[in-house]
Each structure stands twice: as C-alpha cells, then as structure tokens.
Amino acid sequence: MAQRELRRTIESVPTSDGAGVKLRRSLGSVRGLYLDPFLMLDEFSSDDAADYIAGFPSHPHRGFETVTYMLDGHMRHEDHLGHRGELTAGGVQWMTAGRGIIHSEMPQQDRGRMRGFQLWINLPRQEKMKPPKYRDIAPRDIPVIDVPGGGRVKVIAGTITVDGRDVAGPIQRLTTDPTYLDVELAPGAAFRHSLPRDYTAFVYAFEGSVAIGADGHAEVLADHRAGVTSEGEDVLLRGGDHGGRALLIAGRPLREPVVQYGPFVMTTREEVEQAVRDYRNGTLTDAHAEELR
C-alpha cells in the first residue's frame, strides 16, 4: 500500500475577516493557493473578546460550501430567509451556498475563549447554482473513536475503519466525497487512514505536533501549519514528542477552473461578474434555502 508523505508545508499567516475578527489563514492566504477542491482554511482562537466580538455581519456567498467547526465558544448563524442556528463547542455547521445565501455569524459571548475553524470547499460547476442548503451538527452526532496508545478521532465527514468496522461521520454522499477528521494523539500514538490514491489530502496541526509518513521517512508538522501530502493510499499520523492534535482533510478533486472574487467562487469571470450583479440588484438569493437531510 503506497504511503503518503509530507510534500509541502503552508504556514498560516495572521489576518482578519468579517468586521475585524483576528484569525490565521493557511489555504487561501495567497491568491490561487488552493488545494482542489479546498479553497481556504481559517483558524480563529483567542481568549480576548476584542479579537472576535465584532463577528461576521451579513455577507453573501455563491458557488461553494463552508464548514464551521467550533472547538470553544458560541456563535449564532442567521440567514436571509430567517433560519437560525446555534453553534456551540464541539458542533459543526455545514453550509452549501449554492446559488446564493446572505448570512451572518455572530458571537454570543462577550468573554472567554472563541476557537475553531472555517473551511471552504468548492462545488462542481453543475452544482454552483443549486438552492442553498445547510446542516447544524450537534457534538452528540459526531462519532468519537479511541486510538490505541492514547488519543481519539472525531469523524465529522467521511468514514474511518477501526478494528474491522466502519465508522461514518454525519456528512456523506457529497460530490467531493470529503473526509474531515479531528485527530488527537498522545506522544508516539499512531492513526492510519486509507484514501483513494488520487484524492487531495492535507493535515492542519493546531496543538503540539504530528509526524506524517511511515517510520524512517516521517516528517514533523508543527502547529499552525497545513501539510500537503503526496498521492497514495494510506495516511499515517503519529503524535509528536508532546502529543499533537490536527485536522485530517481530504476530498475528490474537481479539476475545474476556479475564478474567485471575494465571497463568490465560479468557473469563469463572466459567472463571477453575474454573481456581483445579482448581489447588487437583489437577485442573488432567488432560490429557497432548505435544510440538508
């Protein structure tokens, strides 16, 4: 079985978004820095309310999906059709913007830690104009599997195999076939996961460090960095000297052009220009949102 290796590292850089929320951006920090089908990964983490209290007031999206994973804190999502969702510690919101959605994500706390991630996943051209959908996933609906040697894996999307049995996360059957795992490992503990050979995969370390690759060839990925893997059928992660925690994210590449202008991601410049016109004239959100089943 071909073992994936660490091919390159993308360091996250401090930036801000929304109304001034401080965060770190790895994928998407430079124009065109995509890992098909993944467009952007933001990490937000602060104990200072001044870094997050202004939140993300109403803003539009078209043509891709957003995945918000909260580790600590409380955010409220509201959209243009009046849908509301409470995103609390350990929870996930998986939103498909499709044709268009206008929403806000606002903190529901004025003190304490706010920590989590937002991932953008591209949609194939034939799905970019479908009605928007969303799903709020409670922590109790996300399987948590113990790792031999110390650690655990939270299965948000995709399926892992443990002791000969398959454990499926709540998100399945999307075109990009995403895997989204939160992997926490004690020092030296190992977790192995199989993937289709040509799928894009990367690891984002956010606590301690993890080693990627087979023994003798493993390379260490320090925190706040995205590690892009080579092609292969197997990903092996091992906890660093002081343990580590990382996201393991993978998916089927779309191999389509990507044209992005802020919150609009389409396949041609003309489609992006149309999205801007639709937003300005109020027709971006003509399709009705529905809850993802």
KELUM-729121 format. One record per atom (N, C-alpha, C): residue in three letters; x, y, z. Coordinates in steps of 0.2 Angstrom, whole numbers, plus 5000, padded with zeros to 4 digits. Atoms other than C-alpha are relative to their C-alpha. Layout:
ALAXYZ...
//
This chain:
MET500449945000MET500050005000MET500450065000ALA499549945000ALA500850174995ALA499850045005GLN500149954994GLN501150285010GLN500150074997ARG499949935002ARG500850465008ARG500550035004GLU499549964996GLU502250585013GLU499850075000LEU500049934999LEU502350765018LEU500350034994ARG499749975006ARG502550855001ARG500250075001ARG499849934999ARG502551035006ARG499650035006THR500349974994THR502051155021THR499850074998ILE500349935000ILE500951305021ILE499950035006GLU500049974993GLU501251415036GLU499350055000SER500649964999SER499651505042SER500350075002VAL499749944999VAL499851695042VAL499450045004PRO500549964997PRO498951825054PRO499650044995THR500449965004THR497551915046THR499350025004SER500649994997SER495751975049SER499550004995ASP500550005005ASP494051955041ASP499450025004GLY500649984997GLY492251995044GLY500050085002ALA499949934997ALA492152155055ALA500650015004GLY499349994997GLY493952135061GLY500249945005VAL499950064996VAL493951955068VAL500849984999LYS499350025001LYS495851905071LYS500049934999LEU500050085002LEU496251735063LEU500749994997ARG499450025004ARG497651635055ARG499749974994ARG500250035007ARG497451585036ARG500649974997SER499550045003SER498451445028SER499850004993LEU500250005007LEU497551395012LEU499650064999GLY500349945002GLY496951545003GLY500350065002SER499749944998SER498151665011SER500350044995VAL499849975006VAL498851704994VAL499549984994ARG500450015006ARG497851724978ARG500249934996GLY499850065004GLY497751554969GLY500349945005LEU499850054996LEU498351454984LEU499549955002TYR500650054999TYR497051314983TYR500349935000LEU499850075001LEU497151134985LEU499449964998ASP500650035003ASP495751064974ASP499849945003PRO500649955000PRO494351054980PRO500050065005PHE500049964994PHE494851154995PHE500350074998LEU499849935002LEU494951344994LEU500350045005MET499749964995MET495351415011MET499949975007LEU500050034993LEU495651365029LEU500250065005ASP499949954995ASP495451495043ASP500049975007GLU500050024993GLU495951465061GLU499950065005PHE500149944996PHE495251585074PHE500149975008SER499950024993SER495751575093SER500350055004SER499849944996SER495851705106SER499649995007ASP500450004994ASP495351725124ASP499850085001ASP500149935000ASP495251915121ASP499450024996ALA500649995004ALA493451965116ALA500150054995ALA499949955005ALA494152115107ALA500249974993ASP499850035006ASP494851995094ASP499449974996TYR500650045003TYR493151915090TYR499350035000ILE500649984998ILE491752015097ILE499650034994ALA500349975006ALA491352115080ALA499749954996GLY500350055004GLY490951945072GLY500150014992PHE500149995007PHE490451925054PHE499350024998PRO500749975002PRO488952035050PRO499849974993SER500350035006SER487851995035SER500550014994HIS499650005006HIS488851945019HIS499849954996PRO500350055005PRO488451845003PRO500649954999HIS499650055003HIS489151684996HIS499749974994ARG500350045005ARG488951594980ARG500549954997GLY499550055004GLY489751434972GLY500449955004PHE499550044997PHE490551344986PHE499649985007GLU500350024993GLU490251265004GLU500550035005THR499649984994THR490851325021THR499849955005VAL500150054995VAL491151215035VAL500350045007THR499849974993THR491251295053THR500049955005TYR499950044994TYR491951195067TYR500250035006MET499849964994MET491951265084MET500349955005LEU499750034995LEU493151205097LEU499850035007ASP500249964994ASP492651335111ASP499650064998GLY500449935001GLY491351475112GLY499349984997HIS500750005002HIS489651515105HIS499950054994MET500249965005MET489151585088MET499349994998ARG500750015003ARG487451615080ARG500050024993HIS500049995007HIS487151595062HIS499350024998GLU500749985002GLU485651685054GLU500150024992ASP500049995007ASP485251695035ASP499450044998HIS500549955003HIS484151805023HIS499349975001LEU500750035000LEU482651685025LEU499849995007GLY500250014993GLY482651685044GLY500249945003HIS499750064996HIS483551525048HIS500550025005ARG499649994995ARG484451525064ARG500349945003GLY499750064997GLY485751405071GLY500550025005GLU499549984995GLU486751405087GLU500649955000LEU499450045001LEU488551345085LEU500450005006THR499750004993THR489251295102THR500649954999ALA499450035000ALA490851205107ALA499949924998GLY500050065002GLY491151045098GLY499549994994GLY500550015005GLY489751075085GLY500350034993VAL499849985007VAL489851105066VAL499450024996GLN500549985005GLN488951195053GLN500249994993TRP499850015007TRP489051135035TRP499550034996MET500449965004MET488351255023MET500250004993THR499950005007THR488151245004THR499750064998ALA500349935003ALA487951424997ALA499649994994GLY500450015006GLY487451364980GLY499950064996ARG500149945004ARG486651494970ARG500150075004GLY499949954997GLY486751614984GLY499750015007ILE500249994993ILE486551655003ILE500350065003ILE499849944996ILE486651805014ILE500049985007HIS500150024993HIS487051765032HIS500550045004SER499549974995SER487951825047SER500249945005GLU499850044994GLU488951735061GLU500350045005MET499849954995MET489051825077MET500149975007PRO499950034993PRO489751785094PRO499450015005GLN500550004995GLN488551755108GLN500350005007GLN499649994993GLN489851795122GLN500450064999ASP499649945000ASP490751945127ASP500749995005ARG499450014996ARG492151855137ARG500249924999GLY499850075000GLY493151685137GLY500349994993ARG499650025006ARG493951585123ARG499549994994MET500450015006MET493251585105MET500549964996ARG499550045004ARG494151445095ARG499749964995GLY500250045005GLY493851355079GLY500350014993PHE499750005007PHE494051335060PHE499450024995GLN500550005006GLN493151385044GLN500449984994LEU499750035007LEU493551285028LEU499550014995TRP500449995006TRP492951325011TRP500149954995ILE500050055004ILE492551184999ILE499750024993ASN500349985007ASN492251214980ASN499549954998LEU500550045003LEU490751154971LEU500149994993PRO499950015007PRO490751074954PRO499550054996ARG500349955004ARG490151194940ARG499249985000GLN500750025001GLN488451094938GLN499650015007GLU500449994994GLU488051124957GLU500150075003LYS499949934997LYS488551304959LYS499450045001MET500649965000MET486851374955MET499449965003LYS500550044996LYS485851244966LYS499750045006PRO500249964994PRO484751304980PRO500549995006PRO499650004994PRO485751344996PRO499749955005LYS500250054995LYS485751205010LYS500450015006TYR499650004995TYR486351195027TYR499949955005ARG500150054995ARG486551075042ARG500450025006ASP499749994994ASP486951115060ASP500149935003ILE499850064997ILE487850965068ILE500250005007ALA499950004993ALA487750945087ALA500649955002PRO499450044998PRO489350875096PRO499849925001ARG500350074998ARG488250715101ARG500049964993ASP500150035007ASP488050675082ASP500749994997ILE499350015003ILE489950665079ILE500349955003PRO499650064997PRO490750495082PRO500750025003VAL499349994997VAL492250495093VAL500349935002ILE499750075000ILE493450345092ILE500650015004ASP499350004996ASP494850305104ASP500549974995VAL499450035003VAL496550275097VAL500549965004PRO499650044996PRO497650135103PRO500750045002GLY499449964998GLY499150215113GLY499950075002GLY500249944997GLY498150365118GLY499850054995GLY500249955005GLY497150485108GLY499349994998ARG500750015002ARG495450505099ARG500050034993VAL500149975006VAL494750545082VAL499350015000LYS500749985001LYS493150645079LYS499950004992VAL500250015007VAL492350595062VAL499450054998ILE500549955002ILE491450745055ILE499849994993ALA500250025007ALA491450695037ALA500449944998GLY499650055003GLY491950535028GLY499949945005THR500150074996THR492150355036THR500749985001ILE499350034998ILE493650285045ILE499849925002THR500050074998THR493950095049THR500449995006VAL499750014993VAL494350045067VAL499849935002ASP500150074998ASP494549865072ASP499549964995GLY500450035005GLY493749805056GLY499350024999ARG500649985001ARG492249905057ARG500050084998ASP500049935003ASP491750065048ASP499650055004VAL500349954996VAL491350225057VAL499950064996ALA500149955005ALA490450355047ALA499850065004GLY500249944997GLY490350535051GLY499350034997PRO500749985002PRO488650635049PRO500050034993ILE500049975007ILE489250715032ILE500249944995GLN499950055005GLN489150595017GLN499750024994ARG500350005006ARG488750574999ARG500050074996LEU499949945004LEU489350744993LEU500549994994THR499750015006THR490150764976THR500850005001THR499350004998THR491850804983THR500349945005ASP499950054995ASP491750654995ASP500550025005PRO499649974995PRO492550755009PRO500249955006THR499950034993THR493450675024THR500250065004TYR499949944995TYR493550795039TYR500149965007LEU499950044993LEU494350715055LEU500450055004ASP499649974995ASP494950795071ASP500449955004VAL499650064997VAL496450685077VAL500450035005GLU499649984994GLU497150705094GLU500449945002LEU499650054999LEU498650595098LEU500550015006ALA499550004995ALA499750555113ALA500750004997PRO499350005003PRO501650565111PRO500149934997GLY499950065003GLY502050425099GLY499449964998ALA500650035002ALA500250365097ALA499950014992ALA500150005008ALA499850325078ALA499349994998PHE500750005004PHE498250345067PHE500249994993ARG500050025007ARG498150265050ARG499350014997HIS500649995004HIS496850315037HIS500149994993SER500050015008SER496550255019SER499650044996LEU500449955004LEU496050365005LEU500149984993PRO499950015007PRO495850344986PRO500750044998ARG499349975001ARG497650374979ARG500050074997ASP499949945003ASP497250524969ASP499650065003TYR500349954996TYR496250624982TYR500550055003THR499649954997THR496950784988THR499949995008ALA500050014993ALA497450775007ALA500550055003PHE499649964997PHE498150895019PHE499949995008VAL500150014993VAL498450895038VAL500150075003TYR499949944997TYR498251055049TYR500149995007ALA499950014993ALA499151045066ALA499950065003PHE500249944996PHE498451165079PHE500249995007GLU499850004994GLU499051095095GLU500649955000GLY499450055000GLY500851015098GLY500249994993SER499750025006SER501550925083SER499849934998VAL500250075002VAL501150775072VAL500649984995ALA499550035005ALA502350665061ALA499649974995ILE500350025005ILE501750625044ILE500449954996GLY499650055004GLY502350465035GLY500249945003ALA499850074997ALA503050295038ALA500650015004ASP499450004996ASP504350265051ASP500650004996GLY499449995004GLY506050315045GLY500050054994HIS500149955005HIS505350435032HIS499550065002ALA500549954998ALA504150535043ALA500350075001GLU499849934999GLU504250725044GLU499550035005VAL500449964995VAL503650835058VAL499650064998LEU500449945001LEU502250965056LEU499850035006ALA500149964994ALA502251095069ALA499350045000ASP500749974999ASP500651185075ASP500050074995HIS500149945004HIS499851325064HIS500249994993ARG499750015007ARG500451245048ARG499549954996ALA500350055004ALA499551145034ALA500549964996GLY499550055004GLY500550995027GLY499649974995VAL500350035006VAL500050945010VAL500449934999THR499750075001THR500350755007THR500049994992SER500050035007SER500850664991SER499449964999GLU500550055002GLU499750544982GLU500149945004GLY499950074997GLY499550374990GLY499349985003GLU500650044997GLU498350254998GLU499950005007ASP500050014993ASP498750275016ASP500350065003VAL499749944996VAL499050425028VAL500149975007LEU499950024993LEU499950385044LEU500250065004LEU499849954996LEU500050515058LEU500249975007ARG499850024994ARG500950505074ARG500150065005GLY499949944995GLY500950615090GLY500750025001GLY499449974999GLY502450725092GLY500349985007ASP499650014994ASP503650725107ASP499550025006HIS500549984995HIS502250815117HIS499349994998GLY500750015003GLY500750745108GLY499850054995GLY500249955005GLY499850835095GLY499249994998ARG500750005002ARG498150875088ARG499950044993ALA500049985007ALA497750905069ALA499349984997LEU500650015005LEU496350915056LEU500349964994LEU499850045006LEU496550775043LEU499450014995ILE500549985005ILE495550845027ILE500249974994ALA499850035007ALA495450755010ALA499350004996GLY500650005005GLY494250754995GLY500249994993ARG499950015007ARG494050714977ARG500150074996PRO499949935004PRO494750854966PRO499550004994LEU500549995005LEU493650934954LEU500350014993ARG499649995006ARG494950984941ARG499650054995GLU500349955004GLU493951134935GLU500350075002PRO499749944999PRO494451314933PRO499750035007VAL500349964994VAL494251424949VAL500150074999VAL500049935001VAL493851604947VAL499750035007GLN500249974994GLN493651694964GLN500050085000TYR500049924999TYR493151874968TYR499650005007GLY500250004994GLY492951884987GLY499549945002PRO500450054998PRO491451784993PRO499649964994PHE500350035006PHE490951724975PHE500649954997VAL499550055003VAL491851564968VAL499749974994MET500450035006MET491351514950MET500649984995THR499550035004THR492251444935THR500250044994THR499849955005THR492351594923THR499950075003ARG500049934998ARG492551784925ARG499350024999GLU500749985001GLU490851804917GLU499549985005GLU500550024995GLU489951704930GLU500150045007VAL499949954994VAL490851804944VAL499750064999GLU500349935001GLU490351964936GLU499250005001GLN500750015000GLN488551894935GLN499850005008ALA500150004993ALA488651854954ALA500050075003VAL500049934997VAL489152034958VAL499450044998ARG500649965002ARG487752104948ARG499449975003ASP500650034996ASP486451984956ASP500050025007TYR500049984993TYR487052034973TYR499850085000ARG500149925000ARG486952224969ARG499350014998ASN500749995002ASN485152204961ASN499649965004GLY500450034995GLY484552094975GLY499749934997THR500250065002THR484351934965THR500449945001LEU499550054998LEU485751834972LEU499749945003THR500350054995THR484651734984THR499349984997ASP500650015003ASP483151704972ASP499849935002ALA500150074999ALA483251514976ALA499850005008HIS500250014993HIS482451454993HIS500549955003ALA499550044996ALA483651385006ALA499649945003GLU500450054997GLU483151215013GLU500549965005GLU499650044996GLU483851105027GLU500349944997LEU499650065003LEU485150975022LEU499849945004ARG500250074996ARG484450795026ARG500549954999
//
